[in-house]
Amino acid sequence: MSGFIVAAGGMLAGGLGFVVPPLWRKQRALAWTLAVSLPLGAVSLYAVLGNPNGLRPAPEAAVSAGTEVGPAQVEQMVSRLAARLAKQPEDAAGWRMLARSYETLRRFDQAADAYRHLLALEPENPDVLVDYAVVLGMTLNSSLAGEPEALLAKALALNPNHLQALALSGSAALERGDVANAIKPWKKIMALVPADSDIGRSIAASIAKAQAR
């Protein structure tokens, strides 16, 4: 089992939650998700593709646009976005949307490729580096060894207090059996967040489990 401790999609809404390592395979469906349901993600895609008026239901319709959009429509919109980016490769926001959409669809290889394009446009963005590291780890049998850990190190060089990068770098160390270097970044998180916060309690529990090993 991988030593992942990952930041959940709630970061998109301004929050940050952590999933402890034993729950990774069972509960972590996405490395970084849209933080909304699949229909709402499709609605966002539809708007990005330039036809937000198409989301408005007819006056006689009694259901919302979100409930009318199904998996087939989502696939179509993702494909259209990918085709558009092939013609507009400098659209960073589009690559971010495409990467997150592929994550929602659990197509992690394609998500990683989209993040590679985004990273080429924003090479000094620690958030992009961390997101790419997590998705890349998913393609490597839920492992942070190698390139994912190198990406995390670069993110921390740019932002030493990046909570998700700190959490993941500790997890990478734990994956190697290096308890001391796993606990170090986690303790830094404890110094950055309230001890009684969800993050603080989760990290404290992970530190205790690591020490018990």
Protein Blocks (a to p, Z undefined) as FASTA:
>chain_A
ZZbdcddfklmnopacdddfklmmmmmmbfbdghiafklmmmmmmmmnopamlmpccfkl
cbdfklmpcfklmmmmmmmmmmmmmmmmmlmklmmmmmmmmmmnopaklmmmmmmmmmmm
mmmlmklmmmmmmmmmmmnoopaehjlmmmmmmmmmmmmmlmklmmmmmmmmmmnopakl
mmmmmmmmmmmpcfkbmklmmmmmmmmmmmmZZ
